Amino acid sequence: MTSFVVVIPARYASIRFPGKPLVEINGKPMVVHVADRARESGATEIVIATDDPRIAGAASAHGCTVAMTRDDHATGTDRIAEVVAQRGWDDDTIVVNAQGDEPLLPPTLIRTVAQALEQHDGASIATACHPIQDVAEFLDPNAVKVVVDESGYALYFSRAPVPWPRDAFATGEKNALPEGLPALRHIGIYAYRSEFLRRYTTLAPALIEKFESLEQLRAMSHGYRIAVTVSDQAPPPGIDTPDDLDRLRDSMAPL
């Protein structure tokens, strides 16, 4: 049984949806639902990392462990690195980053990325992906693609449609993906080794990270390897806007 912990970064500030972690779904704040999913995954410890006392108070009221972090972190990974330092976790501790706006995150996916990291000794990070079946999704720059080598390590992440089926698209028609194209969409969940998180904050941002707006490319640019597990299906979408929340509430049975 893989041993791992889960950290859930949760900020109050959001351009599209301020206060998102605290919105109630079936009587509980959304971030607490994420903690529930993490608990079902088998994590040995679950910590909600926030810089906002409102989130801390709501999470604590529901029995969740909270870590108060600085309010100037540029990324969720930086916030998780602070939690690693606070908790004093060993270098080989596997830490899964579960986003605080994914109340339907499958517990099996949390556990699977932790297992993928444990099984790939050469990796500092593990993440997940699923096959792309639709050409519109393949061409969409908001759908991040990943190319994986034969050993299960990421070769590259991109918003561009990769790998590009040159011959199949040579005519200019892009009505369907060619059979067998290994088109994979990245799923934004990560497992890290604590040792890597201690080093992450010292890594300089990379040019490809800046132009692609993909934080994971910083690690790859500095030589850190990312293991990728392939899921058969996409997980349920996260909550980015109030409309997303309304759709979720309409679809969810009382828990």
Secondary structure as the mmCIF struct_conf table of DSSP 4:
data_model
#
loop_
_struct_conf.conf_type_id
_struct_conf.id
_struct_conf.beg_label_comp_id
_struct_conf.beg_label_asym_id
_struct_conf.beg_label_seq_id
_struct_conf.end_label_comp_id
_struct_conf.end_label_asym_id
_struct_conf.end_label_seq_id
STRN STRN1 VAL A 5 ALA A 10
BEND BEND1 TYR A 12 TYR A 12
BEND BEND2 ILE A 15 PHE A 17
TURN_TY1_P TURN_TY1_P1 PRO A 18 GLY A 19
HELX_RH_3T_P HELX_RH_3T_P1 LYS A 20 LEU A 22
STRN STRN2 GLU A 24 ILE A 25
TURN_TY1_P TURN_TY1_P2 ASN A 26 GLY A 27
STRN STRN3 LYS A 28 PRO A 29
HELX_RH_AL_P HELX_RH_AL_P1 MET A 30 GLU A 40
TURN_TY1_P TURN_TY1_P3 SER A 41 GLY A 42
BEND BEND3 THR A 44 THR A 44
STRN STRN4 GLU A 45 THR A 50
BEND BEND4 ASP A 51 ASP A 51
HELX_RH_AL_P HELX_RH_AL_P2 PRO A 53 ALA A 61
TURN_TY1_P TURN_TY1_P4 HIS A 62 GLY A 63
STRN STRN5 THR A 65 MET A 68
BEND BEND5 ASP A 71 ASP A 71
BEND BEND6 ALA A 74 THR A 75
HELX_RH_AL_P HELX_RH_AL_P3 GLY A 76 ARG A 87
TURN_TY1_P TURN_TY1_P5 GLY A 88 GLY A 88
TURN_TY1_P TURN_TY1_P6 ASP A 91 ASP A 92
STRN STRN6 ILE A 94 ASN A 97
TURN_TY1_P TURN_TY1_P7 GLY A 100 ASP A 101
TURN_TY1_P TURN_TY1_P8 PRO A 103 LEU A 104
HELX_RH_AL_P HELX_RH_AL_P4 PRO A 107 GLN A 119
TURN_TY1_P TURN_TY1_P9 ASP A 121 GLY A 122
BEND BEND7 SER A 124 SER A 124
STRN STRN7 ILE A 125 PRO A 131
HELX_RH_AL_P HELX_RH_AL_P5 VAL A 135 LEU A 139
TURN_TY1_P TURN_TY1_P10 PRO A 141 ASN A 142
BEND BEND8 ALA A 143 ALA A 143
STRN STRN8 LYS A 145 VAL A 148
TURN_TY1_P TURN_TY1_P11 GLU A 150 SER A 151
BEND BEND9 GLY A 152 GLY A 152
STRN STRN9 TYR A 153 TYR A 153
STRN STRN10 ALA A 154 SER A 158
BEND BEND10 ARG A 159 ALA A 160
BEND BEND11 PRO A 163 PRO A 163
TURN_TY1_P TURN_TY1_P12 ARG A 166 THR A 171
BEND BEND12 GLY A 172 GLY A 172
BEND BEND13 ASN A 175 ALA A 176
HELX_LH_PP_P HELX_LH_PP_P1 LEU A 177 PRO A 178
TURN_TY1_P TURN_TY1_P13 GLU A 179 GLY A 180
STRN STRN11 LEU A 184 ARG A 193
HELX_RH_AL_P HELX_RH_AL_P6 SER A 194 TYR A 200
TURN_TY1_P TURN_TY1_P14 THR A 201 THR A 202
BEND BEND14 LEU A 203 LEU A 203
HELX_LH_PP_P HELX_LH_PP_P2 ALA A 204 ALA A 206
HELX_RH_AL_P HELX_RH_AL_P7 LEU A 207 GLU A 212
TURN_TY1_P TURN_TY1_P15 SER A 213 SER A 213
TURN_TY1_P TURN_TY1_P16 GLU A 215 GLU A 215
HELX_RH_AL_P HELX_RH_AL_P8 GLN A 216 SER A 221
TURN_TY1_P TURN_TY1_P17 HIS A 222 GLY A 223
STRN STRN12 ILE A 226 VAL A 230
HELX_LH_PP_P HELX_LH_PP_P3 SER A 231 SER A 231
BEND BEND15 ASP A 232 GLN A 233
HELX_LH_PP_P HELX_LH_PP_P4 ALA A 234 PRO A 237
BEND BEND16 THR A 241 THR A 241
HELX_RH_AL_P HELX_RH_AL_P9 PRO A 242 SER A 251
HELX_LH_PP_P HELX_LH_PP_P5 MET A 252 PRO A 254
#
